[in-house]
Amino acid sequence: MMLPGIAYLLINNYMPMFGITIAFKNINFAKGIWGSDWNGVENFKFLFQSSEAFIITRNTILYNLSFIVIGLIVGVGTAILLNEIKNKFAAKFYQSVLLIPYLISMVLVSYLVYSILSVNVGLMNNTILPALGIDPISWYNEPKYWPYILVIVNLWKGLGFSVVVYLAAIIGIDKEYYEAAMLDGASKWQQILKITIPMITPILVMMTLLNIGRIFYSDFGLFYQVPMNSGALFSTTSTIDTYVFRALMQLGDIGMSAAAGLYQSVVGFLLVILSNYAVRKIDKDSALY
């Protein structure tokens, strides 16, 4: 029964790893991947010597840190609230409503955001801002608003998945703990702090460690499609992934693109190892391994 899964793992996850060699070669399509000349770390220099290296690295890390922290707090809080809903139909309805955005393509999300922020026909400029007595804003030319917009969009789209995971962990907690706490006079807030959070801590740690492993990656659709690739917003929306894509489209250098991907993977792997090591020092039972 394990053979199909093992075969998929080997074909999809391990065989493509031979492509790592592309990061260290000057690819010549006439010679092919194996016949192309080696060029050492020249492909990596493009990324690190770029004038925008600091900006794209800063944006990638800070956005992902925001996504991790805010997603964890809001996700756990929402899961706890859903667990308090006793009506099964209402609980399933709210779970479905939260999960639907996660299943929507980011391209579609970008147009939903555009319908809200469009200068001429957007909901904000034509309905909400006039009602508040505020002048229309050219959203796609104002970088200062986008750190908040991107965090909100990412939270709205990804909240459903994290809530399902956290809710499943909460439902698995033995009800006798809560019954004993109520007999001792514990309030609902005390039950959450003393029972719910400690009992689901392993899941919280696992999800956080997995997200830390991708801290040098960014959701390409979120940072490219949602801002509509507006050049005026590059200072706050450009990340390593979008920068490499734009460079690849201009230069056609797949070696540079492979180098950036390898750099992201190695750093992510090291971050997971170090984070898990730190967790083991604090609480061995909560570590991944």
C-alpha positions as CSV (number, residue, x, y, z in Angstrom):
1,M,0.0,0.0,0.0
2,M,2.9,2.3,0.5
3,L,4.4,1.8,-2.9
4,P,2.3,4.4,-4.8
5,G,3.1,7.0,-2.1
6,I,6.8,6.2,-2.1
7,A,6.9,6.3,-5.9
8,Y,5.2,9.7,-6.0
9,L,7.6,11.0,-3.3
10,L,10.6,9.9,-5.3
11,I,9.4,11.2,-8.7
12,N,7.9,14.5,-7.5
13,N,10.3,15.4,-4.6
14,Y,13.7,13.7,-5.1
15,M,14.3,13.2,-8.8
16,P,14.0,17.0,-9.5
17,M,16.7,17.6,-7.0
18,F,19.3,16.8,-9.7
19,G,18.3,20.2,-11.1
20,I,20.3,21.8,-8.3
21,T,23.3,21.6,-10.7
22,I,21.6,24.3,-12.8
23,A,22.3,26.9,-10.1
24,F,26.1,26.4,-10.7
25,K,26.1,26.3,-14.5
26,N,26.0,28.8,-17.3
27,I,23.1,27.1,-19.1
28,N,23.5,26.7,-22.9
29,F,20.4,25.1,-24.4
30,A,22.4,23.9,-27.3
31,K,24.6,21.9,-25.0
32,G,21.9,20.9,-22.6
33,I,21.9,20.9,-18.8
34,W,24.7,18.3,-18.3
35,G,26.8,19.7,-21.2
36,S,26.7,23.3,-20.1
37,D,29.8,24.9,-18.5
38,W,30.2,25.2,-14.8
39,N,30.4,28.8,-13.5
40,G,30.7,28.4,-9.8
41,V,28.7,30.9,-7.7
42,E,28.3,33.5,-10.5
43,N,24.6,32.9,-10.5
44,F,24.3,33.8,-6.9
45,K,26.1,37.1,-7.3
46,F,23.1,38.5,-9.3
47,L,20.9,38.1,-6.2
48,F,23.3,39.3,-3.6
49,Q,25.0,42.2,-5.5
50,S,21.7,43.7,-6.7
51,S,20.9,47.2,-5.5
52,E,17.5,45.9,-4.4
53,A,18.9,42.9,-2.4
54,F,18.2,44.5,1.0
55,I,14.7,45.6,0.0
56,I,13.5,42.3,-1.3
57,T,15.0,40.3,1.6
58,R,13.5,42.7,4.1
59,N,10.1,42.5,2.5
60,T,10.2,38.7,2.3
61,I,11.2,38.2,5.9
62,L,9.0,40.9,7.5
63,Y,5.9,39.9,5.6
64,N,6.3,36.3,6.5
65,L,6.9,37.1,10.1
66,S,3.7,39.1,10.1
67,F,1.8,36.3,8.4
68,I,3.1,33.8,11.0
69,V,2.3,35.8,14.1
70,I,-1.0,37.3,13.0
71,G,-2.2,34.0,11.4
72,L,-1.4,32.1,14.5
73,I,-3.2,34.5,16.9
74,V,-6.3,34.9,14.7
75,G,-6.4,31.3,13.6
76,V,-6.3,29.9,17.2
77,G,-8.8,32.5,18.3
78,T,-11.2,31.7,15.5
79,A,-10.9,28.0,16.1
80,I,-11.7,28.5,19.8
81,L,-14.8,30.5,18.9
82,L,-16.0,28.0,16.4
83,N,-15.5,25.2,19.0
84,E,-18.0,27.1,21.3
85,I,-20.8,26.9,18.6
86,K,-23.0,24.1,19.7
87,N,-25.3,24.1,16.7
88,K,-23.8,21.6,14.3
89,F,-25.4,23.2,11.2
90,A,-24.1,26.7,12.2
91,A,-20.6,25.3,13.0
92,K,-20.3,23.6,9.6
93,F,-21.6,26.7,7.8
94,Y,-19.0,29.0,9.4
95,Q,-16.2,26.5,8.7
96,S,-17.2,26.3,5.1
97,V,-17.4,30.1,4.8
98,L,-13.9,30.4,6.2
99,L,-12.5,27.7,4.0
100,I,-13.9,28.9,0.7
101,P,-11.3,31.7,0.2
102,Y,-8.5,29.2,0.7
103,L,-9.8,27.3,-2.3
104,I,-10.0,30.3,-4.6
105,S,-7.3,31.0,-7.1
106,M,-5.0,34.0,-6.3
107,V,-5.8,35.4,-9.8
108,L,-9.4,35.6,-8.8
109,V,-8.5,37.1,-5.5
110,S,-6.5,39.8,-7.3
111,Y,-9.6,40.8,-9.2
112,L,-11.7,40.8,-6.1
113,V,-9.2,43.1,-4.5
114,Y,-9.2,45.3,-7.6
115,S,-13.0,45.5,-7.5
116,I,-12.6,47.0,-4.0
117,L,-9.6,49.3,-4.6
118,S,-10.0,50.3,-8.2
119,V,-9.6,54.1,-8.6
120,N,-12.6,54.6,-10.8
121,V,-15.1,51.8,-10.0
122,G,-13.8,50.4,-6.7
123,L,-16.0,50.0,-3.6
124,M,-13.6,52.0,-1.4
125,N,-13.4,55.1,-3.6
126,N,-17.0,55.1,-4.7
127,T,-18.9,54.1,-1.5
128,I,-16.9,53.8,1.7
129,L,-14.5,56.7,1.5
130,P,-17.2,59.3,0.3
131,A,-19.4,58.1,3.2
132,L,-16.6,58.9,5.6
133,G,-15.8,62.3,4.0
134,I,-12.4,61.1,2.7
135,D,-11.1,61.9,-0.8
136,P,-10.5,59.0,-3.2
137,I,-7.1,57.3,-3.0
138,S,-5.1,56.0,-5.9
139,W,-4.4,52.6,-4.1
140,Y,-2.2,51.1,-6.8
141,N,0.1,54.1,-6.7
142,E,0.5,54.5,-2.9
143,P,3.0,52.0,-1.5
144,K,2.3,53.0,2.2
145,Y,-1.1,51.2,2.2
146,W,0.1,47.9,0.8
147,P,1.8,46.3,3.9
148,Y,-1.6,46.4,5.5
149,I,-3.6,45.3,2.4
150,L,-1.3,42.3,1.8
151,V,-1.5,41.2,5.4
152,I,-5.3,41.4,5.4
153,V,-5.6,39.6,2.0
154,N,-3.2,36.8,3.1
155,L,-5.1,36.4,6.4
156,W,-8.5,36.3,4.7
157,K,-7.3,33.7,2.2
158,G,-5.3,31.4,4.4
159,L,-7.3,31.6,7.7
160,G,-9.7,28.8,6.7
161,F,-6.9,26.1,6.4
162,S,-5.3,27.0,9.8
163,V,-8.6,27.1,11.5
164,V,-9.5,23.6,10.3
165,V,-6.2,22.3,11.7
166,Y,-6.5,24.1,15.0
167,L,-10.1,23.2,15.4
168,A,-9.4,19.5,14.8
169,A,-6.8,19.7,17.6
170,I,-9.2,21.4,20.0
171,I,-12.0,18.9,19.3
172,G,-9.6,16.1,20.2
173,I,-9.1,17.4,23.8
174,D,-10.7,15.2,26.4
175,K,-13.9,17.0,27.7
176,E,-13.1,15.7,31.2
177,Y,-10.4,18.4,31.6
178,Y,-13.0,21.2,31.0
179,E,-15.6,19.5,33.3
180,A,-13.0,19.3,36.1
181,A,-12.0,22.9,35.5
182,M,-15.7,24.1,35.7
183,L,-16.2,22.2,39.0
184,D,-13.2,24.1,40.4
185,G,-14.8,27.3,39.3
186,A,-12.5,28.1,36.3
187,S,-13.8,30.8,34.0
188,K,-14.0,30.3,30.2
189,W,-10.9,32.5,29.8
190,Q,-9.0,30.4,32.4
191,Q,-10.0,27.2,30.6
192,I,-8.6,28.5,27.3
193,L,-5.3,29.6,28.9
194,K,-4.8,26.6,31.2
195,I,-6.3,23.8,29.1
196,T,-6.9,24.6,25.4
197,I,-3.6,26.4,24.6
198,P,-1.3,24.0,26.5
199,M,-3.0,20.9,24.9
200,I,-2.7,22.2,21.3
201,T,0.8,23.5,21.8
202,P,2.4,20.7,19.8
203,I,0.2,21.5,16.8
204,L,1.0,25.2,17.2
205,V,4.7,24.5,17.3
206,M,4.6,22.2,14.3
207,M,2.6,24.7,12.1
208,T,5.0,27.5,13.2
209,L,8.1,25.5,12.4
210,L,6.7,24.6,9.0
211,N,6.0,28.2,8.3
212,I,9.5,29.3,9.4
213,G,10.9,26.9,6.9
214,R,9.3,29.0,4.2
215,I,10.2,32.3,5.6
216,F,12.4,33.1,2.6
217,Y,9.7,32.2,0.2
218,S,6.7,34.4,-0.7
219,D,3.3,33.6,-2.2
220,F,4.0,34.7,-5.8
221,G,0.3,35.3,-6.6
222,L,-0.1,37.5,-3.5
223,F,2.8,39.8,-4.2
224,Y,2.6,39.8,-8.0
225,Q,-1.0,39.4,-9.0
226,V,-2.8,41.2,-6.2
227,P,-0.8,44.5,-6.6
228,M,-1.3,44.1,-10.4
229,N,2.5,44.2,-10.8
230,S,2.4,48.0,-10.3
231,G,5.9,49.5,-10.5
232,A,4.9,52.2,-8.1
233,L,4.5,49.6,-5.4
234,F,7.8,47.7,-5.8
235,S,9.3,49.2,-2.6
236,T,6.6,47.4,-0.5
237,T,5.5,44.5,-2.7
238,S,8.7,43.2,-4.3
239,T,10.1,40.0,-2.7
240,I,12.8,37.5,-3.7
241,D,10.3,35.5,-5.8
242,T,8.8,38.4,-7.7
243,Y,12.3,39.9,-8.2
244,V,13.7,36.7,-9.6
245,F,10.7,36.2,-11.9
246,R,11.0,39.7,-13.3
247,A,14.7,39.2,-13.8
248,L,14.1,35.9,-15.5
249,M,11.6,37.4,-17.9
250,Q,14.1,40.1,-18.8
251,L,17.3,38.1,-18.9
252,G,16.0,34.6,-19.6
253,D,18.7,33.3,-17.2
254,I,17.4,30.1,-15.6
255,G,20.7,29.5,-13.8
256,M,20.1,32.7,-11.7
257,S,16.6,31.6,-11.0
258,A,17.7,28.2,-9.8
259,A,20.4,29.8,-7.6
260,A,17.8,31.9,-5.9
261,G,15.6,28.9,-5.3
262,L,18.5,26.9,-3.9
263,Y,19.4,29.8,-1.6
264,Q,15.8,30.0,-0.3
265,S,15.7,26.2,0.2
266,V,19.0,26.0,2.1
267,V,18.2,28.9,4.4
268,G,14.7,27.6,5.1
269,F,16.1,24.1,5.9
270,L,18.6,25.7,8.3
271,L,15.9,27.8,10.0
272,V,13.8,24.7,10.6
273,I,16.7,22.8,12.1
274,L,17.7,25.7,14.4
275,S,14.1,26.5,15.4
276,N,13.4,22.8,16.2
277,Y,16.7,22.7,18.2
278,A,15.5,25.8,20.2
279,V,12.1,24.1,20.8
280,R,13.8,20.9,22.0
281,K,15.8,23.0,24.6
282,I,12.6,24.5,25.9
283,D,10.1,21.6,25.6
284,K,11.3,18.3,24.1
285,D,7.8,16.9,23.7
286,S,6.8,19.8,21.4
287,A,9.7,19.4,19.0
288,L,9.1,17.9,15.5
289,Y,12.0,15.4,16.1
